Amino acid sequence: MPRSSLKTVTTVFLASSVYFGLAQGIILNSLDSLKANYDYIIVGGGTAGNVVANRLTEDHAVKVLLLEAGASDTGVLEIEIPFLCTRAAPQTPWDWNYTTVPQPGLNGVSIPYPRGYVLGGTSSVNCMVYTRGSKADFDRYARVTGDKGWSWQNMFPYFKKSEKFTPPSDGHNTTGEFNPSVHGFDGFHSVSLPGAPTVIDNRFNLALEQLHGEFIPNLDDNSGSPLGFGWSQSGIDGPSGTRSSSAAGYLATSIRNRSNLHILLNAQVSRLLPTGNEKGVPIFRKVEFRVDREGPLRTVTASREVIVSAGSINTPQILLNSGIGNAGRLKSLGIPSLIDLSDVGENLSDHPLTVLAWFVNSNETYDAYYRNSTLQAEEIQTWESTREGAFVNGIAQHIGFVRVPDNSSIFHSSPNPSSGPNSPHFEIFVSNYLLGNTPPTGNFLSISAILLTPGSSARGSVKINSTNSFDVPIIDAGLLTDKTDVPLLREAVRSILRLSSAPAWSDYIIGPANLSQPTITSSDAEIDAFLRANTGSAYHVVGTSSMSPKGMKTGVVDPDLRLKKAIGVRIVDASVLPFVPAGHTQAPTYAIAERAADLIKAANLVSS
Ligand SMILES: Cc1cc2nc3c(=O)[nH]c(=O)nc-3n(C[C@H](O)[C@H](O)[C@H](O)COP(=O)(O)OP(=O)(O)OC[C@H]3O[C@@H](n4cnc5c(N)ncnc54)[C@H](O)[C@@H]3O)c2cc1C
């Protein structure tokens, strides 16, 4: 998100918004129904956790408890309505409301660092852009973990398994807008193309034609070969015009009603507790938690495994609280070290994001929906009654992925951080409004840049600073701290400036929204200064519980996602990825969780 939008809580005008606590149904509405023991306990009902909950309970004999710290997602319009996604987080009741430490790469500024605090986790508050990354990203995961199971070839079926590609909300003919052969149609995560046309669509496509040498078309960026430009796909269920979070998809009513799945909301896990050892290797099958923030500490036990899916910030926090992490640092805090694993919370990797925007000569942009409460209420009514109109669209209508040439001077003194020759360095996406705080007047076009390949030293961390498991963690996002980061993002800015100079925009773009915004004649130094002052995060946080080969001392989990040096614990969420992929992270998280469920099922077959 642009940094300006992160500093203020945006006022949202909503006709109605409901915030449920414990819901009825198989979601437990009383602790009396909670058992002392389950086969599996899943910590975190977020993007990955709900996939695992769904898949493990396909076998009715398997009893699963899902503990989620946040509340129900049901009836929250900011979550359900795709257009309102930027109002679901940050700094809302559905956000953990974290803030980073001052970021040296961003002129020393701290930035908000949202994570979903609600059933569905971050899939309930994200911007829904659906991209998988490149084939080379997954082949690199396979290489560095020593497990071919993480290769593109093996993960491609899991992308398809998780996905339900749906027609767009307006039912328009999508021939030529995507490649059906690379999509799944029977999964739980709905994906669709934009469901309402916008005033910029024709101009954007014309601009691509006019600049064809540089901006090549790509029918579908989710084939493993993302380079090029095309229509943006989002995690939106087209026919209902609704966000497809993991709660809406993987925990649809029929799944929530499974009697072998218990879901406890408002249940925050503090620690994993040791339950014995096998040949000196500690076993952790007990989970400590509290309900409703104030409640007493309780425990519950798993007979098979505890699966930690609390996300890239909270998963390492829970491990550190439990005495699993850098032994010296834990001891200095007064926490007994149970497993010395110094990479817990380290290696945080994220995508920097910068927004460029222009005043435009049109009153058909979406800006007015954010600033005018009457218009917003009317559009919500349209959405509620027809599931059509502007509010079925997410943030991006058009998207593209670009690779900087291998002979660029950027790579003369530093290694090229890309995962492979067909993998992009940056992404560009186009929005029909100002992505950020909406000013009182004006109509806008935004074209945003995401640096997809942060360099190897651009790594942050998650640390704890007290023995109180419920204190907020200390987060360093490490944004723009590698030598290659700003030069590569500068290339993205130059690319956007060329795109915005295409004749197609000549009677549309009036001038820059921000006077300090670079122009086509800006020097490198001017662009770099703009980037340091105006870059935020795309919130694609990974790496804090990284996979590494079995037996390797670095890393946090083995390639089968089992916690190293322990028995009984697996980690299944975005934190296990050792590098951030060259794309947004929710689609990879769904695919990882699908594979994890198969790994867990297979291990259980062997052990029984
Ligand atoms: C604002 C925003 C916009 C984004 N936009 C996009 C996008 O457009 N496209 C995209 O692909 N990706 C996007 N992302 C990133 C993507 O959504 C995440 O990478 C992905 O959803 C992470 O999934 P996860 O399972 O690792 O964690 P989460 O989905 O965050 O799940 C973790 C769950 O665990 C729960 N939890 C945490 N701690 C505890 C505890 N102690 N006890 C019990 N429960 C706990 C949380 O409440 C949460 O429900 C965005 C992220 C943000 C924040």
The ligand as a MOL file (V3000), in Angstrom:
LIG
                    3D

  0  0  0     0  0            999 V3000
M  V30 BEGIN CTAB
M  V30 COUNTS 53 58 0 0 0
M  V30 BEGIN ATOM
M  V30 1 C -3.5460 -5.8060 3.3990 0
M  V30 2 C -3.0070 -7.0140 2.6620 0
M  V30 3 C -3.2320 -7.1370 1.3110 0
M  V30 4 C -2.7510 -8.2580 0.6250 0
M  V30 5 N -3.0740 -8.4100 -0.6790 0
M  V30 6 C -2.7710 -9.5620 -1.3120 0
M  V30 7 C -3.2290 -9.7940 -2.6290 0
M  V30 8 O -3.9060 -8.9530 -3.2420 0
M  V30 9 N -2.9210 -10.9880 -3.2100 0
M  V30 10 C -2.1740 -11.9370 -2.5660 0
M  V30 11 O -1.9080 -12.9860 -3.1520 0
M  V30 12 N -1.7130 -11.7260 -1.3160 0
M  V30 13 C -2.0230 -10.5830 -0.6650 0
M  V30 14 N -1.6140 -10.3950 0.6200 0
M  V30 15 C -0.8020 -11.4520 1.2660 0
M  V30 16 C -1.5710 -12.7580 1.5260 0
M  V30 17 O -2.9070 -12.4850 1.8480 0
M  V30 18 C -0.8830 -13.5520 2.6430 0
M  V30 19 O 0.4360 -13.8640 2.2410 0
M  V30 20 C -1.5650 -14.8690 2.9860 0
M  V30 21 O -2.9500 -14.7000 3.1130 0
M  V30 22 C -0.9690 -15.4180 4.2820 0
M  V30 23 O -1.6380 -16.5870 4.6830 0
M  V30 24 P -1.2060 -17.3600 6.0080 0
M  V30 25 O -2.0210 -18.5840 6.0760 0
M  V30 26 O 0.2610 -17.4780 6.0370 0
M  V30 27 O -1.5720 -16.3750 7.2140 0
M  V30 28 P -2.9620 -15.7560 7.6310 0
M  V30 29 O -3.9380 -15.8430 6.5320 0
M  V30 30 O -2.6680 -14.4150 8.1880 0
M  V30 31 O -3.4950 -16.7120 8.7760 0
M  V30 32 C -3.0460 -16.6790 10.1040 0
M  V30 33 C -4.2470 -16.8610 11.0080 0
M  V30 34 O -3.8050 -17.2110 12.3000 0
M  V30 35 C -4.5020 -16.4540 13.2570 0
M  V30 36 N -3.6300 -16.3420 14.4190 0
M  V30 37 C -2.4930 -15.6370 14.5040 0
M  V30 38 N -1.9580 -15.7770 15.7280 0
M  V30 39 C -2.7590 -16.6140 16.4120 0
M  V30 40 C -2.7170 -17.1350 17.7190 0
M  V30 41 N -1.7410 -16.8190 18.5610 0
M  V30 42 N -3.7120 -17.9620 18.1100 0
M  V30 43 C -4.7240 -18.2920 17.2540 0
M  V30 44 N -4.8130 -17.8010 16.0060 0
M  V30 45 C -3.8330 -16.9800 15.5870 0
M  V30 46 C -4.7480 -15.1300 12.5630 0
M  V30 47 O -5.7550 -14.3840 13.1960 0
M  V30 48 C -5.0860 -15.5960 11.1680 0
M  V30 49 O -6.4370 -15.9120 11.0450 0
M  V30 50 C -2.0220 -9.2570 1.3200 0
M  V30 51 C -1.7710 -9.1080 2.6830 0
M  V30 52 C -2.2680 -8.0060 3.3540 0
M  V30 53 C -2.0040 -7.8740 4.8340 0
M  V30 END ATOM
M  V30 BEGIN BOND
M  V30 1 1 1 2
M  V30 2 1 2 3
M  V30 3 2 2 52
M  V30 4 2 3 4
M  V30 5 1 4 5
M  V30 6 1 4 50
M  V30 7 2 5 6
M  V30 8 1 6 7
M  V30 9 1 6 13
M  V30 10 2 7 8
M  V30 11 1 7 9
M  V30 12 1 9 10
M  V30 13 2 10 11
M  V30 14 1 10 12
M  V30 15 2 12 13
M  V30 16 1 13 14
M  V30 17 1 14 15
M  V30 18 1 14 50
M  V30 19 1 15 16
M  V30 20 1 16 17
M  V30 21 1 16 18
M  V30 22 1 18 19
M  V30 23 1 18 20
M  V30 24 1 20 21
M  V30 25 1 20 22
M  V30 26 1 22 23
M  V30 27 1 23 24
M  V30 28 2 24 25
M  V30 29 1 24 26
M  V30 30 1 24 27
M  V30 31 1 27 28
M  V30 32 2 28 29
M  V30 33 1 28 30
M  V30 34 1 28 31
M  V30 35 1 31 32
M  V30 36 1 32 33
M  V30 37 1 33 34
M  V30 38 1 33 48
M  V30 39 1 34 35
M  V30 40 1 35 36
M  V30 41 1 35 46
M  V30 42 1 36 37
M  V30 43 1 36 45
M  V30 44 2 37 38
M  V30 45 1 38 39
M  V30 46 1 39 40
M  V30 47 2 39 45
M  V30 48 1 40 41
M  V30 49 2 40 42
M  V30 50 1 42 43
M  V30 51 2 43 44
M  V30 52 1 44 45
M  V30 53 1 46 47
M  V30 54 1 46 48
M  V30 55 1 48 49
M  V30 56 2 50 51
M  V30 57 1 51 52
M  V30 58 1 52 53
M  V30 END BOND
M  V30 END CTAB
M  END
